């Protein structure tokens, strides 16, 4: 996986030539900012993202159900 800094992302020719997932890095603060997903990979990423969102919601509902079981309403 390739890493780009924020100034490189601002250059549209660099941005349009990307065909892989790229890690975006803020070099001034020396930390990762996020990831860039090109449109070529958007379908696969959408599937992954929806699956991750569903997992988060399921975990939250499980926590709510466990909490409710410990403190039933009479």
N, C-alpha and C positions, 0 to 999 in steps of 0.2 A: 504494500500500500504506500502510495506516494503522499508526501506532505507538502502543502503550499502555505505560504504566509498570506496575510490579508491583502497586501499590496499586489501580489500576483493574481489574486482572485478578481481584483478590480479591472484587470486587463481582459477585455472581452475575447480577444483572440485566444488567450490561454484558456479561458473558461469554456469556450465552444469546442476546443480541441480535446477536452478531457473525455475519456471513454471508460474510466474506472472510478471506483469510490476513492475519494481523496480526503485525507485528514486536513482540516484547516487549523492553522496555528497562528497565534498572536506572538510575534517574535519580541515585541517590546516587553510584554509581561511574561514571556517564556512559558506559555500554557496553551493547551488545546482549546479551541473555540467550538469545534463541532466537525461535521462531516458534510461533504458535498456529494450528492447522488445524481449522476447524469441521467438525462431522460432515457437513454438507452437501457438503463437498468430500473426504470421506474416501476414496471409491472412486478418484478421480483421483490422490489423494496416495499411496494404497497402491500403485497401478501404478507411479508415479514412484519411490517408495521401493524397491520390489522391483527395479526396473531399476538403480537406483544401487547397491544391495547386490550384485547380480550382477556389475556392472562392477568393483566393488572386489575381489570374489573372483577374477575373471578376471585382473585386474592382479597380484594376489598370486601366483596360480598361474604366471603368465608370469615373474615375478621368480624364483620357485623353480626353474622349468624352466631359465632362463638360468644361474642359479647352479650348478645341477646339471651343466649341459653344460660349464661351465668347470672343474669339479672332479669328473670321473667316478669312480665307485667301481670299483676293479679286483678 
